[in-house]
């Protein structure tokens, strides 16, 4: 394989990678805009109520013996 062919392949890969990066950034920006539009349409009291309810449910689930044991086991296994 000649050096010119190798350089052309490297340049083509660089070009393809840059194109993928730009496309990914465009998709991320598009998703951020959609999320912002969606969140701005939800009233703040509703969001606060949902956050409170989620916290309450999480606390109740955490107090169950099996749930806390499973979470503790997962956390201890994660260290390995």
mmCIF file of the N, C-alpha and C atoms, coordinates in Angstrom:
data_MODEL
# 
_entry.id   MODEL 
# 
loop_
_atom_site.group_PDB 
_atom_site.id 
_atom_site.type_symbol 
_atom_site.label_atom_id 
_atom_site.label_alt_id 
_atom_site.label_comp_id 
_atom_site.label_asym_id 
_atom_site.label_entity_id 
_atom_site.label_seq_id 
_atom_site.pdbx_PDB_ins_code 
_atom_site.Cartn_x 
_atom_site.Cartn_y 
_atom_site.Cartn_z 
_atom_site.occupancy 
_atom_site.B_iso_or_equiv 
_atom_site.pdbx_formal_charge 
_atom_site.auth_seq_id 
_atom_site.auth_comp_id 
_atom_site.auth_asym_id 
_atom_site.auth_atom_id 
_atom_site.pdbx_PDB_model_num 
ATOM 1   N N  . UNK A 1 1  ? 0.854   -1.171 0.000  1.00 0.00 ? 1  UNK A N  1 
ATOM 2   C CA . UNK A 1 1  ? 0.000   0.000  0.000  1.00 0.00 ? 1  UNK A CA 1 
ATOM 3   C C  . UNK A 1 1  ? 0.902   1.236  0.000  1.00 0.00 ? 1  UNK A C  1 
ATOM 4   N N  . UNK A 1 2  ? 0.620   2.127  -0.900 1.00 0.00 ? 2  UNK A N  1 
ATOM 5   C CA . UNK A 1 2  ? 1.448   3.319  -0.998 1.00 0.00 ? 2  UNK A CA 1 
ATOM 6   C C  . UNK A 1 2  ? 1.050   4.347  0.054  1.00 0.00 ? 2  UNK A C  1 
ATOM 7   N N  . UNK A 1 3  ? 1.963   5.262  0.270  1.00 0.00 ? 3  UNK A N  1 
ATOM 8   C CA . UNK A 1 3  ? 1.723   6.314  1.255  1.00 0.00 ? 3  UNK A CA 1 
ATOM 9   C C  . UNK A 1 3  ? 0.586   7.228  0.828  1.00 0.00 ? 3  UNK A C  1 
ATOM 10  N N  . UNK A 1 4  ? 0.460   7.470  -0.441 1.00 0.00 ? 4  UNK A N  1 
ATOM 11  C CA . UNK A 1 4  ? -0.623  8.345  -0.935 1.00 0.00 ? 4  UNK A CA 1 
ATOM 12  C C  . UNK A 1 4  ? -1.985  7.711  -0.690 1.00 0.00 ? 4  UNK A C  1 
ATOM 13  N N  . UNK A 1 5  ? -2.075  6.425  -0.944 1.00 0.00 ? 5  UNK A N  1 
ATOM 14  C CA . UNK A 1 5  ? -3.347  5.728  -0.715 1.00 0.00 ? 5  UNK A CA 1 
ATOM 15  C C  . UNK A 1 5  ? -3.701  5.749  0.758  1.00 0.00 ? 5  UNK A C  1 
ATOM 16  N N  . UNK A 1 6  ? -2.710  5.500  1.583  1.00 0.00 ? 6  UNK A N  1 
ATOM 17  C CA . UNK A 1 6  ? -2.927  5.529  3.028  1.00 0.00 ? 6  UNK A CA 1 
ATOM 18  C C  . UNK A 1 6  ? -3.352  6.915  3.499  1.00 0.00 ? 6  UNK A C  1 
ATOM 19  N N  . UNK A 1 7  ? -2.710  7.957  2.979  1.00 0.00 ? 7  UNK A N  1 
ATOM 20  C CA . UNK A 1 7  ? -3.086  9.331  3.331  1.00 0.00 ? 7  UNK A CA 1 
ATOM 21  C C  . UNK A 1 7  ? -4.507  9.660  2.886  1.00 0.00 ? 7  UNK A C  1 
ATOM 22  N N  . UNK A 1 8  ? -4.905  9.161  1.709  1.00 0.00 ? 8  UNK A N  1 
ATOM 23  C CA . UNK A 1 8  ? -6.269  9.396  1.224  1.00 0.00 ? 8  UNK A CA 1 
ATOM 24  C C  . UNK A 1 8  ? -7.282  8.710  2.130  1.00 0.00 ? 8  UNK A C  1 
ATOM 25  N N  . UNK A 1 9  ? -6.960  7.485  2.556  1.00 0.00 ? 9  UNK A N  1 
ATOM 26  C CA . UNK A 1 9  ? -7.867  6.774  3.455  1.00 0.00 ? 9  UNK A CA 1 
ATOM 27  C C  . UNK A 1 9  ? -7.968  7.478  4.802  1.00 0.00 ? 9  UNK A C  1 
ATOM 28  N N  . UNK A 1 10 ? -6.854  7.947  5.301  1.00 0.00 ? 10 UNK A N  1 
ATOM 29  C CA . UNK A 1 10 ? -6.859  8.679  6.576  1.00 0.00 ? 10 UNK A CA 1 
ATOM 30  C C  . UNK A 1 10 ? -7.675  9.958  6.443  1.00 0.00 ? 10 UNK A C  1 
ATOM 31  N N  . UNK A 1 11 ? -7.511  10.655 5.359  1.00 0.00 ? 11 UNK A N  1 
ATOM 32  C CA . UNK A 1 11 ? -8.263  11.893 5.135  1.00 0.00 ? 11 UNK A CA 1 
ATOM 33  C C  . UNK A 1 11 ? -9.758  11.608 5.012  1.00 0.00 ? 11 UNK A C  1 
ATOM 34  N N  . UNK A 1 12 ? -10.102 10.512 4.332  1.00 0.00 ? 12 UNK A N  1 
ATOM 35  C CA . UNK A 1 12 ? -11.512 10.144 4.188  1.00 0.00 ? 12 UNK A CA 1 
ATOM 36  C C  . UNK A 1 12 ? -12.108 9.781  5.554  1.00 0.00 ? 12 UNK A C  1 
ATOM 37  N N  . UNK A 1 13 ? -11.361 9.042  6.374  1.00 0.00 ? 13 UNK A N  1 
ATOM 38  C CA . UNK A 1 13 ? -11.830 8.692  7.716  1.00 0.00 ? 13 UNK A CA 1 
ATOM 39  C C  . UNK A 1 13 ? -12.005 9.944  8.568  1.00 0.00 ? 13 UNK A C  1 
ATOM 40  N N  . UNK A 1 14 ? -11.078 10.883 8.464  1.00 0.00 ? 14 UNK A N  1 
ATOM 41  C CA . UNK A 1 14 ? -11.179 12.135 9.211  1.00 0.00 ? 14 UNK A CA 1 
ATOM 42  C C  . UNK A 1 14 ? -12.419 12.906 8.787  1.00 0.00 ? 14 UNK A C  1 
ATOM 43  N N  . UNK A 1 15 ? -12.657 12.939 7.488  1.00 0.00 ? 15 UNK A N  1 
ATOM 44  C CA . UNK A 1 15 ? -13.831 13.643 6.964  1.00 0.00 ? 15 UNK A CA 1 
ATOM 45  C C  . UNK A 1 15 ? -15.123 12.975 7.461  1.00 0.00 ? 15 UNK A C  1 
ATOM 46  N N  . UNK A 1 16 ? -15.164 11.632 7.418  1.00 0.00 ? 16 UNK A N  1 
ATOM 47  C CA . UNK A 1 16 ? -16.352 10.908 7.878  1.00 0.00 ? 16 UNK A CA 1 
ATOM 48  C C  . UNK A 1 16 ? -16.589 11.125 9.376  1.00 0.00 ? 16 UNK A C  1 
ATOM 49  N N  . UNK A 1 17 ? -15.514 11.114 10.142 1.00 0.00 ? 17 UNK A N  1 
ATOM 50  C CA . UNK A 1 17 ? -15.625 11.325 11.584 1.00 0.00 ? 17 UNK A CA 1 
ATOM 51  C C  . UNK A 1 17 ? -16.138 12.728 11.892 1.00 0.00 ? 17 UNK A C  1 
ATOM 52  N N  . UNK A 1 18 ? -15.635 13.694 11.177 1.00 0.00 ? 18 UNK A N  1 
ATOM 53  C CA . UNK A 1 18 ? -16.093 15.075 11.381 1.00 0.00 ? 18 UNK A CA 1 
ATOM 54  C C  . UNK A 1 18 ? -17.563 15.220 11.015 1.00 0.00 ? 18 UNK A C  1 
ATOM 55  N N  . UNK A 1 19 ? -17.981 14.549 9.951  1.00 0.00 ? 19 UNK A N  1 
ATOM 56  C CA . UNK A 1 19 ? -19.384 14.594 9.541  1.00 0.00 ? 19 UNK A CA 1 
ATOM 57  C C  . UNK A 1 19 ? -20.276 13.953 10.611 1.00 0.00 ? 19 UNK A C  1 
ATOM 58  N N  . UNK A 1 20 ? -19.841 12.818 11.170 1.00 0.00 ? 20 UNK A N  1 
ATOM 59  C CA . UNK A 1 20 ? -20.596 12.169 12.240 1.00 0.00 ? 20 UNK A CA 1 
ATOM 60  C C  . UNK A 1 20 ? -20.664 13.054 13.478 1.00 0.00 ? 20 UNK A C  1 
ATOM 61  N N  . UNK A 1 21 ? -19.561 13.714 13.803 1.00 0.00 ? 21 UNK A N  1 
ATOM 62  C CA . UNK A 1 21 ? -19.533 14.586 14.976 1.00 0.00 ? 21 UNK A CA 1 
ATOM 63  C C  . UNK A 1 21 ? -20.518 15.737 14.812 1.00 0.00 ? 21 UNK A C  1 
ATOM 64  N N  . UNK A 1 22 ? -20.516 16.350 13.621 1.00 0.00 ? 22 UNK A N  1 
ATOM 65  C CA . UNK A 1 22 ? -21.453 17.454 13.373 1.00 0.00 ? 22 UNK A CA 1 
ATOM 66  C C  . UNK A 1 22 ? -22.897 16.988 13.434 1.00 0.00 ? 22 UNK A C  1 
ATOM 67  N N  . UNK A 1 23 ? -23.163 15.805 12.896 1.00 0.00 ? 23 UNK A N  1 
ATOM 68  C CA . UNK A 1 23 ? -24.528 15.266 12.933 1.00 0.00 ? 23 UNK A CA 1 
ATOM 69  C C  . UNK A 1 23 ? -24.960 14.973 14.368 1.00 0.00 ? 23 UNK A C  1 
ATOM 70  N N  . UNK A 1 24 ? -24.057 14.423 15.159 1.00 0.00 ? 24 UNK A N  1 
ATOM 71  C CA . UNK A 1 24 ? -24.372 14.135 16.562 1.00 0.00 ? 24 UNK A CA 1 
ATOM 72  C C  . UNK A 1 24 ? -24.644 15.421 17.327 1.00 0.00 ? 24 UNK A C  1 
ATOM 73  N N  . UNK A 1 25 ? -23.829 16.443 17.106 1.00 0.00 ? 25 UNK A N  1 
ATOM 74  C CA . UNK A 1 25 ? -24.050 17.731 17.770 1.00 0.00 ? 25 UNK A CA 1 
ATOM 75  C C  . UNK A 1 25 ? -25.383 18.338 17.361 1.00 0.00 ? 25 UNK A C  1 
ATOM 76  N N  . UNK A 1 26 ? -25.722 18.202 16.087 1.00 0.00 ? 26 UNK A N  1 
ATOM 77  C CA . UNK A 1 26 ? -26.999 18.731 15.607 1.00 0.00 ? 26 UNK A CA 1 
ATOM 78  C C  . UNK A 1 26 ? -28.162 18.006 16.294 1.00 0.00 ? 26 UNK A C  1 
ATOM 79  N N  . UNK A 1 27 ? -28.069 16.674 16.410 1.00 0.00 ? 27 UNK A N  1 
ATOM 80  C CA . UNK A 1 27 ? -29.125 15.914 17.077 1.00 0.00 ? 27 UNK A CA 1 
ATOM 81  C C  . UNK A 1 27 ? -29.238 16.273 18.554 1.00 0.00 ? 27 UNK A C  1 
ATOM 82  N N  . UNK A 1 28 ? -28.103 16.451 19.216 1.00 0.00 ? 28 UNK A N  1 
ATOM 83  C CA . UNK A 1 28 ? -28.123 16.824 20.633 1.00 0.00 ? 28 UNK A CA 1 
ATOM 84  C C  . UNK A 1 28 ? -28.768 18.187 20.811 1.00 0.00 ? 28 UNK A C  1 
ATOM 85  N N  . UNK A 1 29 ? -28.403 19.133 19.970 1.00 0.00 ? 29 UNK A N  1 
ATOM 86  C CA . UNK A 1 29 ? -29.005 20.468 20.053 1.00 0.00 ? 29 UNK A CA 1 
ATOM 87  C C  . UNK A 1 29 ? -30.497 20.411 19.797 1.00 0.00 ? 29 UNK A C  1 
ATOM 88  N N  . UNK A 1 30 ? -30.899 19.604 18.830 1.00 0.00 ? 30 UNK A N  1 
ATOM 89  C CA . UNK A 1 30 ? -32.322 19.466 18.512 1.00 0.00 ? 30 UNK A CA 1 
ATOM 90  C C  . UNK A 1 30 ? -33.082 18.859 19.695 1.00 0.00 ? 30 UNK A C  1 
ATOM 91  N N  . UNK A 1 31 ? -32.505 17.844 20.331 1.00 0.00 ? 31 UNK A N  1 
ATOM 92  C CA . UNK A 1 31 ? -33.156 17.231 21.485 1.00 0.00 ? 31 UNK A CA 1 
ATOM 93  C C  . UNK A 1 31 ? -33.224 18.199 22.660 1.00 0.00 ? 31 UNK A C  1 
ATOM 94  N N  . UNK A 1 32 ? -32.190 18.998 22.856 1.00 0.00 ? 32 UNK A N  1 
ATOM 95  C CA . UNK A 1 32 ? -32.210 19.986 23.937 1.00 0.00 ? 32 UNK A CA 1 
ATOM 96  C C  . UNK A 1 32 ? -33.304 21.017 23.702 1.00 0.00 ? 32 UNK A C  1 
ATOM 97  N N  . UNK A 1 33 ? -33.462 21.443 22.471 1.00 0.00 ? 33 UNK A N  1 
ATOM 98  C CA . UNK A 1 33 ? -34.513 22.413 22.166 1.00 0.00 ? 33 UNK A CA 1 
ATOM 99  C C  . UNK A 1 33 ? -35.892 21.815 22.401 1.00 0.00 ? 33 UNK A C  1 
ATOM 100 N N  . UNK A 1 34 ? -36.083 20.565 21.994 1.00 0.00 ? 34 UNK A N  1 
ATOM 101 C CA . UNK A 1 34 ? -37.372 19.905 22.205 1.00 0.00 ? 34 UNK A CA 1 
ATOM 102 C C  . UNK A 1 34 ? -37.651 19.725 23.699 1.00 0.00 ? 34 UNK A C  1 
ATOM 103 N N  . UNK A 1 35 ? -36.651 19.334 24.462 1.00 0.00 ? 35 UNK A N  1 
ATOM 104 C CA . UNK A 1 35 ? -36.834 19.165 25.902 1.00 0.00 ? 35 UNK A CA 1 
ATOM 105 C C  . UNK A 1 35 ? -37.153 20.499 26.564 1.00 0.00 ? 35 UNK A C  1 
ATOM 106 N N  . UNK A 1 36 ? -36.474 21.557 26.133 1.00 0.00 ? 36 UNK A N  1 
ATOM 107 C CA . UNK A 1 36 ? -36.735 22.878 26.700 1.00 0.00 ? 36 UNK A CA 1 
ATOM 108 C C  . UNK A 1 36 ? -38.162 23.328 26.392 1.00 0.00 ? 36 UNK A C  1 
ATOM 109 N N  . UNK A 1 37 ? -38.614 23.101 25.168 1.00 0.00 ? 37 UNK A N  1 
ATOM 110 C CA . UNK A 1 37 ? -39.979 23.470 24.810 1.00 0.00 ? 37 UNK A CA 1 
ATOM 111 C C  . UNK A 1 37 ? -40.989 22.674 25.624 1.00 0.00 ? 37 UNK A C  1 
ATOM 112 N N  . UNK A 1 38 ? -40.708 21.385 25.799 1.00 0.00 ? 38 UNK A N  1 
ATOM 113 C CA . UNK A 1 38 ? -41.622 20.543 26.557 1.00 0.00 ? 38 UNK A CA 1 
ATOM 114 C C  . UNK A 1 38 ? -41.665 20.954 28.021 1.00 0.00 ? 38 UNK A C  1 
ATOM 115 N N  . UNK A 1 39 ? -40.496 21.210 28.598 1.00 0.00 ? 39 UNK A N  1 
ATOM 116 C CA . UNK A 1 39 ? -40.453 21.590 30.008 1.00 0.00 ? 39 UNK A CA 1 
ATOM 117 C C  . UNK A 1 39 ? -41.037 22.973 30.253 1.00 0.00 ? 39 UNK A C  1 
ATOM 118 N N  . UNK A 1 40 ? -40.888 23.855 29.293 1.00 0.00 ? 40 UNK A N  1 
ATOM 119 C CA . UNK A 1 40 ? -41.436 25.201 29.502 1.00 0.00 ? 40 UNK A CA 1 
ATOM 120 C C  . UNK A 1 40 ? -42.956 25.202 29.452 1.00 0.00 ? 40 UNK A C  1 
ATOM 121 N N  . UNK A 1 41 ? -43.547 24.154 28.870 1.00 0.00 ? 41 UNK A N  1 
ATOM 122 C CA . UNK A 1 41 ? -45.009 24.106 28.799 1.00 0.00 ? 41 UNK A CA 1 
ATOM 123 C C  . UNK A 1 41 ? -45.626 23.513 30.073 1.00 0.00 ? 41 UNK A C  1 
ATOM 124 N N  . UNK A 1 42 ? -44.794 22.907 30.946 1.00 0.00 ? 42 UNK A N  1 
ATOM 125 C CA . UNK A 1 42 ? -45.300 22.327 32.195 1.00 0.00 ? 42 UNK A CA 1 
ATOM 126 C C  . UNK A 1 42 ? -45.225 23.380 33.293 1.00 0.00 ? 42 UNK A C  1 
ATOM 127 N N  . UNK A 1 43 ? -46.330 23.646 33.973 1.00 0.00 ? 43 UNK A N  1 
ATOM 128 C CA . UNK A 1 43 ? -46.323 24.648 35.048 1.00 0.00 ? 43 UNK A CA 1 
ATOM 129 C C  . UNK A 1 43 ? -45.408 24.215 36.203 1.00 0.00 ? 43 UNK A C  1 
ATOM 130 N N  . UNK A 1 44 ? -44.808 25.191 36.867 1.00 0.00 ? 44 UNK A N  1 
ATOM 131 C CA . UNK A 1 44 ? -43.876 24.925 37.962 1.00 0.00 ? 44 UNK A CA 1 
ATOM 132 C C  . UNK A 1 44 ? -44.554 24.182 39.125 1.00 0.00 ? 44 UNK A C  1 
ATOM 133 N N  . UNK A 1 45 ? -45.757 24.548 39.536 1.00 0.00 ? 45 UNK A N  1 
ATOM 134 C CA . UNK A 1 45 ? -46.377 23.792 40.635 1.00 0.00 ? 45 UNK A CA 1 
ATOM 135 C C  . UNK A 1 45 ? -46.567 22.305 40.308 1.00 0.00 ? 45 UNK A C  1 
ATOM 136 N N  . UNK A 1 46 ? -46.857 22.007 39.060 1.00 0.00 ? 46 UNK A N  1 
ATOM 137 C CA . UNK A 1 46 ? -47.016 20.597 38.662 1.00 0.00 ? 46 UNK A CA 1 
ATOM 138 C C  . UNK A 1 46 ? -45.680 19.877 38.771 1.00 0.00 ? 46 UNK A C  1 
ATOM 139 N N  . UNK A 1 47 ? -44.604 20.517 38.303 1.00 0.00 ? 47 UNK A N  1 
ATOM 140 C CA . UNK A 1 47 ? -43.276 19.903 38.401 1.00 0.00 ? 47 UNK A CA 1 
ATOM 141 C C  . UNK A 1 47 ? -42.887 19.684 39.850 1.00 0.00 ? 47 UNK A C  1 
ATOM 142 N N  . UNK A 1 48 ? -43.143 20.660 40.698 1.00 0.00 ? 48 UNK A N  1 
ATOM 143 C CA . UNK A 1 48 ? -42.821 20.514 42.115 1.00 0.00 ? 48 UNK A CA 1 
ATOM 144 C C  . UNK A 1 48 ? -43.641 19.399 42.755 1.00 0.00 ? 48 UNK A C  1 
ATOM 145 N N  . UNK A 1 49 ? -44.906 19.298 42.389 1.00 0.00 ? 49 UNK A N  1 
ATOM 146 C CA . UNK A 1 49 ? -45.753 18.229 42.914 1.00 0.00 ? 49 UNK A CA 1 
ATOM 147 C C  . UNK A 1 49 ? -45.265 16.854 42.485 1.00 0.00 ? 49 UNK A C  1 
ATOM 148 N N  . UNK A 1 50 ? -44.873 16.736 41.224 1.00 0.00 ? 50 UNK A N  1 
ATOM 149 C CA . UNK A 1 50 ? -44.344 15.460 40.740 1.00 0.00 ? 50 UNK A CA 1 
ATOM 150 C C  . UNK A 1 50 ? -43.034 15.098 41.430 1.00 0.00 ? 50 UNK A C  1 
ATOM 151 N N  . UNK A 1 51 ? -42.179 16.085 41.638 1.00 0.00 ? 51 UNK A N  1 
ATOM 152 C CA . UNK A 1 51 ? -40.911 15.831 42.327 1.00 0.00 ? 51 UNK A CA 1 
ATOM 153 C C  . UNK A 1 51 ? -41.176 15.389 43.763 1.00 0.00 ? 51 UNK A C  1 
ATOM 154 N N  . UNK A 1 52 ? -42.126 16.036 44.428 1.00 0.00 ? 52 UNK A N  1 
ATOM 155 C CA . UNK A 1 52 ? -42.472 15.664 45.797 1.00 0.00 ? 52 UNK A CA 1 
ATOM 156 C C  . UNK A 1 52 ? -43.029 14.246 45.839 1.00 0.00 ? 52 UNK A C  1 
ATOM 157 N N  . UNK A 1 53 ? -43.928 13.925 44.918 1.00 0.00 ? 53 UNK A N  1 
ATOM 158 C CA . UNK A 1 53 ? -44.521 12.586 44.879 1.00 0.00 ? 53 UNK A CA 1 
ATOM 159 C C  . UNK A 1 53 ? -43.449 11.529 44.599 1.00 0.00 ? 53 UNK A C  1 
ATOM 160 N N  . UNK A 1 54 ? -42.541 11.814 43.681 1.00 0.00 ? 54 UNK A N  1 
ATOM 161 C CA . UNK A 1 54 ? -41.478 10.861 43.373 1.00 0.00 ? 54 UNK A CA 1 
ATOM 162 C C  . UNK A 1 54 ? -40.578 10.642 44.583 1.00 0.00 ? 54 UNK A C  1 
ATOM 163 N N  . UNK A 1 55 ? -40.256 11.702 45.296 1.00 0.00 ? 55 UNK A N  1 
ATOM 164 C CA . UNK A 1 55 ? -39.451 11.574 46.500 1.00 0.00 ? 55 UNK A CA 1 
ATOM 165 C C  . UNK A 1 55 ? -40.168 10.779 47.582 1.00 0.00 ? 55 UNK A C  1 
ATOM 166 N N  . UNK A 1 56 ? -41.449 11.030 47.737 1.00 0.00 ? 56 UNK A N  1 
ATOM 167 C CA . UNK A 1 56 ? -42.240 10.309 48.733 1.00 0.00 ? 56 UNK A CA 1 
ATOM 168 C C  . UNK A 1 56 ? -42.287 8.816  48.416 1.00 0.00 ? 56 UNK A C  1 
ATOM 169 N N  . UNK A 1 57 ? -42.536 8.484  47.155 1.00 0.00 ? 57 UNK A N  1 
ATOM 170 C CA . UNK A 1 57 ? -42.605 7.076  46.737 1.00 0.00 ? 57 UNK A CA 1 
ATOM 171 C C  . UNK A 1 57 ? -41.239 6.405  46.894 1.00 0.00 ? 57 UNK A C  1 
ATOM 172 N N  . UNK A 1 58 ? -40.183 7.114  46.528 1.00 0.00 ? 58 UNK A N  1 
ATOM 173 C CA . UNK A 1 58 ? -38.837 6.560  46.672 1.00 0.00 ? 58 UNK A CA 1 
ATOM 174 C C  . UNK A 1 58 ? -38.521 6.284  48.138 1.00 0.00 ? 58 UNK A C  1 
ATOM 175 N N  . UNK A 1 59 ? -38.888 7.201  48.998 1.00 0.00 ? 59 UNK A N  1 
ATOM 176 C CA . UNK A 1 59 ? -38.648 7.011  50.433 1.00 0.00 ? 59 UNK A CA 1 
ATOM 177 C C  . UNK A 1 59 ? -39.420 5.805  50.960 1.00 0.00 ? 59 UNK A C  1 
ATOM 178 N N  . UNK A 1 60 ? -40.675 5.645  50.538 1.00 0.00 ? 60 UNK A N  1 
ATOM 179 C CA . UNK A 1 60 ? -41.475 4.502  50.982 1.00 0.00 ? 60 UNK A CA 1 
ATOM 180 C C  . UNK A 1 60 ? -40.880 3.190  50.463 1.00 0.00 ? 60 UNK A C  1 
ATOM 181 N N  . UNK A 1 61 ? -40.443 3.177  49.222 1.00 0.00 ? 61 UNK A N  1 
ATOM 182 C CA . UNK A 1 61 ? -39.824 1.969  48.669 1.00 0.00 ? 61 UNK A CA 1 
ATOM 183 C C  . UNK A 1 61 ? -38.511 1.656  49.369 1.00 0.00 ? 61 UNK A C  1 
ATOM 184 N N  . UNK A 1 62 ? -37.762 2.683  49.705 1.00 0.00 ? 62 UNK A N  1 
ATOM 185 C CA . UNK A 1 62 ? -36.473 2.475  50.358 1.00 0.00 ? 62 UNK A CA 1 
ATOM 186 C C  . UNK A 1 62 ? -36.638 1.852  51.738 1.00 0.00 ? 62 UNK A C  1 
ATOM 187 N N  . UNK A 1 63 ? -37.727 2.172  52.400 1.00 0.00 ? 63 UNK A N  1 
ATOM 188 C CA . UNK A 1 63 ? -37.956 1.656  53.755 1.00 0.00 ? 63 UNK A CA 1 
ATOM 189 C C  . UNK A 1 63 ? -38.392 0.193  53.752 1.00 0.00 ? 63 UNK A C  1 
ATOM 190 N N  . UNK A 1 64 ? -38.783 -0.347 52.609 1.00 0.00 ? 64 UNK A N  1 
ATOM 191 C CA . UNK A 1 64 ? -39.108 -1.766 52.542 1.00 0.00 ? 64 UNK A CA 1 
ATOM 192 C C  . UNK A 1 64 ? -37.825 -2.571 52.708 1.00 0.00 ? 64 UNK A C  1 
ATOM 193 N N  . UNK A 1 65 ? -37.843 -3.624 53.501 1.00 0.00 ? 65 UNK A N  1 
ATOM 194 C CA . UNK A 1 65 ? -36.611 -4.373 53.779 1.00 0.00 ? 65 UNK A CA 1 
ATOM 195 C C  . UNK A 1 65 ? -35.961 -4.954 52.522 1.00 0.00 ? 65 UNK A C  1 
ATOM 196 N N  . UNK A 1 66 ? -36.751 -5.500 51.655 1.00 0.00 ? 66 UNK A N  1 
ATOM 197 C CA . UNK A 1 66 ? -36.164 -6.133 50.464 1.00 0.00 ? 66 UNK A CA 1 
ATOM 198 C C  . UNK A 1 66 ? -35.557 -5.113 49.520 1.00 0.00 ? 66 UNK A C  1 
ATOM 199 N N  . UNK A 1 67 ? -36.206 -3.988 49.347 1.00 0.00 ? 67 UNK A N  1 
ATOM 200 C CA . UNK A 1 67 ? -35.687 -2.975 48.437 1.00 0.00 ? 67 UNK A CA 1 
ATOM 201 C C  . UNK A 1 67 ? -34.339 -2.458 48.910 1.00 0.00 ? 67 UNK A C  1 
ATOM 202 N N  . UNK A 1 68 ? -34.238 -2.107 50.173 1.00 0.00 ? 68 UNK A N  1 
ATOM 203 C CA . UNK A 1 68 ? -32.975 -1.574 50.669 1.00 0.00 ? 68 UNK A CA 1 
ATOM 204 C C  . UNK A 1 68 ? -31.885 -2.636 50.634 1.00 0.00 ? 68 UNK A C  1 
ATOM 205 N N  . UNK A 1 69 ? -32.247 -3.900 50.881 1.00 0.00 ? 69 UNK A N  1 
ATOM 206 C CA . UNK A 1 69 ? -31.256 -4.967 50.814 1.00 0.00 ? 69 UNK A CA 1 
ATOM 207 C C  . UNK A 1 69 ? -30.749 -5.158 49.383 1.00 0.00 ? 69 UNK A C  1 
ATOM 208 N N  . UNK A 1 70 ? -31.655 -5.098 48.427 1.00 0.00 ? 70 UNK A N  1 
ATOM 209 C CA . UNK A 1 70 ? -31.258 -5.255 47.024 1.00 0.00 ? 70 UNK A CA 1 
ATOM 210 C C  . UNK A 1 70 ? -30.346 -4.110 46.600 1.00 0.00 ? 70 UNK A C  1 
ATOM 211 N N  . UNK A 1 71 ? -30.695 -2.894 46.979 1.00 0.00 ? 71 UNK A N  1 
ATOM 212 C CA . UNK A 1 71 ? -29.869 -1.741 46.611 1.00 0.00 ? 71 UNK A CA 1 
ATOM 213 C C  . UNK A 1 71 ? -28.503 -1.838 47.276 1.00 0.00 ? 71 UNK A C  1 
ATOM 214 N N  . UNK A 1 72 ? -28.463 -2.219 48.546 1.00 0.00 ? 72 UNK A N  1 
ATOM 215 C CA . UNK A 1 72 ? -27.189 -2.375 49.235 1.00 0.00 ? 72 UNK A CA 1 
ATOM 216 C C  . UNK A 1 72 ? -26.328 -3.444 48.581 1.00 0.00 ? 72 UNK A C  1 
ATOM 217 N N  . UNK A 1 73 ? -26.964 -4.555 48.179 1.00 0.00 ? 73 UNK A N  1 
ATOM 218 C CA . UNK A 1 73 ? -26.245 -5.630 47.492 1.00 0.00 ? 73 UNK A CA 1 
ATOM 219 C C  . UNK A 1 73 ? -25.682 -5.140 46.166 1.00 0.00 ? 73 UNK A C  1 
ATOM 220 N N  . UNK A 1 74 ? -26.498 -4.401 45.418 1.00 0.00 ? 74 UNK A N  1 
ATOM 221 C CA . UNK A 1 74 ? -26.023 -3.871 44.126 1.00 0.00 ? 74 UNK A CA 1 
ATOM 222 C C  . UNK A 1 74 ? -24.852 -2.925 44.326 1.00 0.00 ? 74 UNK A C  1 
ATOM 223 N N  . UNK A 1 75 ? -24.932 -2.077 45.340 1.00 0.00 ? 75 UNK A N  1 
ATOM 224 C CA . UNK A 1 75 ? -23.844 -1.142 45.598 1.00 0.00 ? 75 UNK A CA 1 
ATOM 225 C C  . UNK A 1 75 ? -22.566 -1.871 46.033 1.00 0.00 ? 75 UNK A C  1 
ATOM 226 N N  . UNK A 1 76 ? -22.719 -2.933 46.811 1.00 0.00 ? 76 UNK A N  1 
ATOM 227 C CA . UNK A 1 76 ? -21.533 -3.667 47.236 1.00 0.00 ? 76 UNK A CA 1 
ATOM 228 C C  . UNK A 1 76 ? -20.927 -4.461 46.077 1.00 0.00 ? 76 UNK A C  1 
ATOM 229 N N  . UNK A 1 77 ? -21.771 -4.993 45.189 1.00 0.00 ? 77 UNK A N  1 
ATOM 230 C CA . UNK A 1 77 ? -21.257 -5.725 44.032 1.00 0.00 ? 77 UNK A CA 1 
ATOM 231 C C  . UNK A 1 77 ? -20.618 -4.793 43.012 1.00 0.00 ? 77 UNK A C  1 
ATOM 232 N N  . UNK A 1 78 ? -21.041 -3.579 43.014 1.00 0.00 ? 78 UNK A N  1 
ATOM 233 C CA . UNK A 1 78 ? -20.507 -2.603 42.056 1.00 0.00 ? 78 UNK A CA 1 
ATOM 234 C C  . UNK A 1 78 ? -19.019 -2.307 42.314 1.00 0.00 ? 78 UNK A C  1 
ATOM 235 N N  . UNK A 1 79 ? -18.573 -2.493 43.544 1.00 0.00 ? 79 UNK A N  1 
ATOM 236 C CA . UNK A 1 79 ? -17.173 -2.209 43.864 1.00 0.00 ? 79 UNK A CA 1 
ATOM 237 C C  . UNK A 1 79 ? -16.229 -3.238 43.272 1.00 0.00 ? 79 UNK A C  1 
ATOM 238 N N  . UNK A 1 80 ? -16.761 -4.400 42.884 1.00 0.00 ? 80 UNK A N  1 
ATOM 239 C CA . UNK A 1 80 ? -15.893 -5.455 42.344 1.00 0.00 ? 80 UNK A CA 1 
ATOM 240 C C  . UNK A 1 80 ? -15.705 -5.333 40.880 1.00 0.00 ? 80 UNK A C  1 
# 
